[in-house]
Amino acid sequence: MGIGGISMWQLIILLVIVVLVFGTKRLRNMGGDLGAAIKGFKKGMSDDKDEEPQQLGDEATPSPQNQAQADAEFREKEEELADKPRSSNAS
């Protein structure tokens, strides 16, 4: 028995059918495309890991101007919410 109950002969026959249906050139192109996609994915994942600490450092220490502006906006919204009458959802 082979992998998952499939014997070696069944795998060989399946491989021959796939080669006949798709052809070797198309299979080679699909393999190359799949390899390039995996390589790009791995590169993208490693780039994200390199950029993450920089982004966190910028967000962790906001500039005083940005902090003052954010505080002012927060106070305005807080006052708007305090001035609005609350609607009751009583049934």
Secondary structure, 3 states (H helix, E strand, C coil): CCHHHCCHHHHHHHHHHHHHHHCHHHHHHHHHHHHHHHHHHHHHHHHHHHHHHHHHHHHHCCCHHHHHHHHHHHHHHHHHHHHCCCCCCCC
